[in-house]
Amino acid sequence: PTQAQTKAADPAGSAAAPGKRVTIGFSAPAADHGWIAAITNNAKAQAGAYSDVEFKSVEAGADAAAQRAALSTLISQKPDVIVLLPHDGKELNAFGLEAMQAGIPVVNLDRAFPDARAYRLQIKGDNYGMGVSAATYIIEQLKAKGVSSPIIGEIPGIDSLELTQERSKGFADTLAAAGFKVANRRPAEFTADSGQQAAAQLLQALPKIDAIWNHDDDQGIGVLAAVNQANRKEFFMVGGAGSKKAMEDIQADNTVLKATVTYSPSMASSAISLARLIGQGRGMSDLVELQVPKEIILASETITKENASSYLKLGF
């Protein structure tokens, strides 16, 4: 018989043991909200946890063009690996290709490059899965309450981003499978102010609502403010991304927010860990293969009052 391809647990071969020194270049958009701030903080802190990593952060600027310019400077410094959360994956795809052709592996974080040749590893949250998780929770709650034709509102983030479209598709597909649909949808821009405006419009448009999915807990601060202002309590809400504030609200159970579906900025810490292994030519210690995989999609988990305490450490 052919020999089985297995790998035994090897505590001595731990990937955490110091290896070849690796310079990791990093770029993410400016912290205009909590999630993006957490991405950069997590990356920096994770790099700091390794004695064999040098972390070089470059300013991303205000848009894709500015980030592109900063990244060109980074290529000329020849880091071993580049970890990049682009302003827009499509617009920065050419940069990924350029770096890869220059022999610098690229770890594409969160906003996807469409071209698989533009990255060595793509690590992101499960946007479609977020929509599935949010809809699944909403369907369960409505069925438990015996609501047969619910009025469901949706407050997405920036509608032009592919990640927003994927979230909405996961949400719509899952609702449709249960015979439900979104009654009204008002996009916001991932900020508290925009969340408040979008929610005010949604609440005005729908005099009665059964459930709302707000894609982003940062804009959710504004959404909850609008809900309180309108003094509306007849529905429940599901959030998105998993901010610390949202988890605390869910635990306290004193607002309409009853759950959130994760899209954790811990992915930035994982991106740095994996970039280090790529730079050192090592694989992941629990996998049989000698190299880090090409794509990693983190599962979107549903946080409720029951499990919020376990997830607080991943909140941002």
Secondary structure per residue as TSV (DSSP state, phi and psi in degrees):
chain	resnum	aa	ss	phi	psi
A	1	P	-	360.0	152.2
A	2	T	-	-71.8	153.4
A	3	Q	-	-76.2	134.9
A	4	A	-	-70.9	144.5
A	5	Q	-	-95.7	98.8
A	6	T	-	-129.9	172.1
A	7	K	-	-143.8	120.9
A	8	A	-	-80.5	157.4
A	9	A	-	-61.7	131.7
A	10	D	-	-132.0	87.8
A	11	P	G	-60.2	-30.1
A	12	A	G	-71.1	-30.1
A	13	G	G	-89.9	27.1
A	14	S	-	-57.6	135.0
A	15	A	T	-66.6	-15.2
A	16	A	T	-78.0	-18.0
A	17	A	S	-62.8	136.2
A	18	P	-	-56.5	142.3
A	19	G	-	-131.7	-151.5
A	20	K	S	-59.3	141.7
A	21	R	-	-68.5	133.3
A	22	V	E	-127.7	130.6
A	23	T	E	-98.6	121.6
A	24	I	E	-110.5	118.5
A	25	G	E	-84.2	142.7
A	26	F	E	-138.5	139.8
A	27	S	E	-148.2	132.4
A	28	A	-	-144.3	153.4
A	29	P	-	-56.5	157.0
A	30	A	-	-58.4	147.6
A	31	A	-	-74.5	84.3
A	32	D	S	-86.7	-9.7
A	33	H	S	-153.8	172.4
A	34	G	H	-58.5	-38.8
A	35	W	H	-64.1	-47.1
A	36	I	H	-65.5	-38.6
A	37	A	H	-59.8	-42.1
A	38	A	H	-65.9	-34.8
A	39	I	H	-57.3	-51.7
A	40	T	H	-67.2	-43.1
A	41	N	H	-60.8	-43.4
A	42	N	H	-64.7	-43.0
A	43	A	H	-61.4	-46.6
A	44	K	H	-63.0	-45.9
A	45	A	H	-65.3	-39.9
A	46	Q	H	-66.7	-41.8
A	47	A	H	-60.8	-39.2
A	48	G	H	-66.0	-20.0
A	49	A	T	-78.7	-11.3
A	50	Y	-	-109.2	130.8
A	51	S	T	-75.5	-15.5
A	52	D	T	-103.8	13.9
A	53	V	E	-116.9	131.7
A	54	E	E	-108.1	128.1
A	55	F	E	-105.1	121.5
A	56	K	E	-119.2	106.1
A	57	S	E	-95.4	136.1
A	58	V	-	-117.0	143.6
A	59	E	-	-62.1	137.7
A	60	A	-	-89.5	-16.8
A	61	G	-	73.2	-171.2
A	62	A	S	-88.1	-16.6
A	63	D	S	-152.4	-179.1
A	64	A	H	-59.8	-39.5
A	65	A	H	-64.3	-42.3
A	66	A	H	-66.7	-39.3
A	67	Q	H	-66.1	-38.8
A	68	R	H	-59.3	-43.2
A	69	A	H	-63.9	-44.3
A	70	A	H	-62.7	-37.7
A	71	L	H	-70.5	-32.9
A	72	S	H	-61.2	-40.6
A	73	T	H	-60.8	-41.1
A	74	L	H	-62.6	-44.0
A	75	I	H	-56.1	-41.1
A	76	S	H	-66.0	-20.7
A	77	Q	T	-84.7	-3.9
A	78	K	-	50.1	59.2
A	79	P	-	-68.6	165.2
A	80	D	S	-73.6	-35.8
A	81	V	E	-146.1	151.2
A	82	I	E	-120.4	128.7
A	83	V	E	-106.4	125.3
A	84	L	E	-137.7	121.7
A	85	L	-	-102.8	103.3
A	86	P	-	-76.5	152.0
A	87	H	S	-53.7	-43.6
A	88	D	-	-149.3	122.1
A	89	G	T	-59.3	-41.1
A	90	K	T	-65.5	-43.6
A	91	E	T	-70.4	-26.1
A	92	L	T	-104.2	7.5
A	93	N	H	-54.8	-41.7
A	94	A	H	-61.9	-34.9
A	95	F	H	-65.1	-43.5
A	96	G	H	-56.4	-45.6
A	97	L	H	-60.9	-43.2
A	98	E	H	-62.4	-46.2
A	99	A	H	-64.6	-44.6
A	100	M	H	-62.1	-40.4
A	101	Q	H	-67.4	-27.7
A	102	A	T	-80.9	3.7
A	103	G	T	83.3	15.6
A	104	I	-	-105.8	112.8
A	105	P	-	-64.2	139.6
A	106	V	E	-112.0	129.4
A	107	V	E	-101.9	110.2
A	108	N	E	-89.0	117.6
A	109	L	E	-105.4	127.0
A	110	D	S	69.4	-68.1
A	111	R	S	-92.4	112.7
A	112	A	-	-74.9	137.0
A	113	F	-	-74.7	133.4
A	114	P	S	-70.3	-24.7
A	115	D	-	-96.8	119.4
A	116	A	G	-64.8	-17.6
A	117	R	G	-81.1	-7.9
A	118	A	G	-87.3	-2.9
A	119	Y	-	-146.0	152.2
A	120	R	S	-87.4	-35.1
A	121	L	E	-144.0	135.7
A	122	Q	E	-115.3	123.5
A	123	I	E	-124.9	126.7
A	124	K	E	-153.4	167.7
A	125	G	E	-79.6	170.8
A	126	D	-	-96.6	92.6
A	127	N	H	-65.4	-47.8
A	128	Y	H	-59.8	-42.7
A	129	G	H	-63.7	-29.9
A	130	M	H	-61.4	-45.5
A	131	G	H	-63.2	-39.9
A	132	V	H	-62.9	-46.7
A	133	S	H	-62.9	-44.5
A	134	A	H	-62.3	-45.7
A	135	A	H	-66.1	-40.0
A	136	T	H	-60.3	-44.2
A	137	Y	H	-63.7	-45.6
A	138	I	H	-61.3	-44.2
A	139	I	H	-61.4	-45.0
A	140	E	H	-59.2	-46.5
A	141	Q	H	-64.3	-43.2
A	142	L	H	-67.0	-39.6
A	143	K	H	-66.2	-39.1
A	144	A	H	-63.1	-30.9
A	145	K	H	-87.8	-4.5
A	146	G	T	72.5	28.1
A	147	V	-	-88.6	119.1
A	148	S	S	-95.3	-34.3
A	149	S	S	-127.8	79.1
A	150	P	-	-73.3	154.9
A	151	I	-	-101.0	113.2
A	152	I	E	-115.8	128.2
A	153	G	E	-104.6	155.7
A	154	E	E	-137.7	131.6
A	155	I	E	-121.2	91.8
A	156	P	-	-77.9	179.2
A	157	G	S	-91.6	-141.0
A	158	I	-	-66.1	114.7
A	159	D	T	-68.7	-23.0
A	160	S	T	-77.7	-15.0
A	161	L	S	-79.1	137.4
A	162	E	H	-57.7	-36.7
A	163	L	H	-63.0	-35.5
A	164	T	H	-67.1	-42.5
A	165	Q	H	-62.5	-39.2
A	166	E	H	-65.9	-41.3
A	167	R	H	-60.3	-47.0
A	168	S	H	-64.9	-35.5
A	169	K	H	-67.8	-43.5
A	170	G	H	-59.8	-38.7
A	171	F	H	-66.7	-51.3
A	172	A	H	-63.7	-43.8
A	173	D	H	-61.0	-42.6
A	174	T	H	-71.8	-40.5
A	175	L	H	-61.7	-43.7
A	176	A	H	-59.9	-37.5
A	177	A	H	-62.7	-24.0
A	178	A	T	-98.2	3.2
A	179	G	T	82.1	17.9
A	180	F	-	-110.3	165.0
A	181	K	-	-150.8	167.0
A	182	V	E	-80.3	127.7
A	183	A	E	-83.4	-33.0
A	184	N	E	-156.6	140.2
A	185	R	E	-135.2	123.0
A	186	R	-	-127.9	104.9
A	187	P	-	-68.0	146.4
A	188	A	-	-120.0	-163.4
A	189	E	-	-131.6	31.9
A	190	F	S	68.3	11.9
A	191	T	S	-116.3	158.8
A	192	A	H	-61.9	-41.8
A	193	D	H	-61.1	-47.8
A	194	S	H	-66.5	-34.1
A	195	G	H	-63.6	-40.0
A	196	Q	H	-65.2	-43.7
A	197	Q	H	-63.8	-47.9
A	198	A	H	-62.3	-42.3
A	199	A	H	-67.0	-39.4
A	200	A	H	-59.7	-42.4
A	201	Q	H	-65.4	-42.7
A	202	L	H	-62.7	-45.1
A	203	L	H	-65.3	-33.8
A	204	Q	H	-69.5	-40.6
A	205	A	H	-69.2	-30.6
A	206	L	-	-120.2	102.4
A	207	P	S	-65.5	-24.7
A	208	K	S	-133.4	135.1
A	209	I	-	-134.0	145.5
A	210	D	S	-99.6	-37.4
A	211	A	E	-155.6	150.3
A	212	I	E	-131.7	138.2
A	213	W	E	-109.8	118.6
A	214	N	E	-104.0	121.1
A	215	H	S	-65.2	-20.6
A	216	D	-	-141.9	124.1
A	217	D	H	-68.6	-24.2
A	218	D	H	-66.5	-49.3
A	219	Q	H	-69.9	-19.2
A	220	G	H	-61.9	-26.5
A	221	I	H	-59.7	-43.8
A	222	G	H	-69.3	-38.0
A	223	V	H	-60.5	-47.3
A	224	L	H	-63.5	-35.1
A	225	A	H	-62.6	-42.8
A	226	A	H	-65.8	-38.1
A	227	V	H	-63.2	-44.6
A	228	N	H	-65.1	-41.3
A	229	Q	H	-60.6	-41.3
A	230	A	H	-81.0	-7.8
A	231	N	T	54.2	48.8
A	232	R	-	-106.7	129.0
A	233	K	-	-134.5	7.7
A	234	E	S	-79.9	-5.8
A	235	F	S	-123.3	171.4
A	236	F	E	-117.7	158.3
A	237	M	E	-126.4	147.7
A	238	V	E	-115.9	136.5
A	239	G	E	-98.0	-165.5
A	240	G	E	-153.9	141.7
A	241	A	E	97.5	-42.1
A	242	G	-	93.1	58.0
A	243	S	-	-74.8	158.4
A	244	K	H	-61.2	-42.7
A	245	K	H	-59.5	-45.1
A	246	A	H	-61.7	-43.2
A	247	M	H	-63.3	-38.8
A	248	E	H	-67.3	-39.7
A	249	D	H	-62.7	-41.3
A	250	I	H	-64.3	-42.5
A	251	Q	H	-62.3	-45.6
A	252	A	H	-69.1	-26.7
A	253	D	T	56.4	40.6
A	254	N	-	-120.0	18.3
A	255	T	S	-134.1	-179.4
A	256	V	S	-72.9	-13.2
A	257	L	E	-75.0	114.7
A	258	K	E	-112.8	-14.5
A	259	A	E	-160.5	160.8
A	260	T	E	-142.2	151.6
A	261	V	E	-110.0	131.6
A	262	T	E	-76.2	148.6
A	263	Y	-	-151.3	79.1
A	264	S	-	-82.0	132.4
A	265	P	T	-68.7	-1.3
A	266	S	T	-61.2	-16.0
A	267	M	H	-59.3	-26.2
A	268	A	H	-70.0	-38.4
A	269	S	H	-63.2	-45.4
A	270	S	H	-63.8	-37.2
A	271	A	H	-61.4	-40.5
A	272	I	H	-67.8	-43.7
A	273	S	H	-57.9	-43.1
A	274	L	H	-75.1	-34.9
A	275	A	H	-61.2	-39.9
A	276	R	H	-61.0	-46.0
A	277	L	H	-64.0	-40.2
A	278	I	H	-61.5	-45.6
A	279	G	H	-62.7	-28.9
A	280	Q	T	-94.6	0.8
A	281	G	T	67.8	28.7
A	282	R	-	-109.3	159.8
A	283	G	-	-99.3	-172.5
A	284	M	-	-88.7	130.9
A	285	S	T	-59.2	-26.9
A	286	D	T	-92.3	-5.9
A	287	L	S	-96.5	153.3
A	288	V	S	-75.2	-34.2
A	289	E	S	-65.6	156.7
A	290	L	S	-85.1	-7.3
A	291	Q	S	-127.7	157.4
A	292	V	-	-64.4	140.9
A	293	P	-	-60.2	171.1
A	294	K	S	-87.0	-28.8
A	295	E	E	-145.2	136.3
A	296	I	E	-133.1	123.3
A	297	I	E	-115.6	120.4
A	298	L	E	-79.2	141.2
A	299	A	-	-70.6	146.5
A	300	S	-	-93.6	116.4
A	301	E	-	-102.5	151.2
A	302	T	E	-98.3	122.4
A	303	I	E	-102.9	124.4
A	304	T	-	-127.0	-179.3
A	305	K	T	-56.5	-32.8
A	306	E	T	-67.7	-37.0
A	307	N	T	-116.7	4.1
A	308	A	H	-56.2	-35.7
A	309	S	H	-61.8	-33.7
A	310	S	H	-71.1	-26.6
A	311	Y	H	-95.1	-11.7
A	312	L	G	-51.5	-35.8
A	313	K	G	-67.8	-19.2
A	314	L	G	-93.8	-4.4
A	315	G	-	-70.7	157.5
A	316	F	-	-127.3	360.0
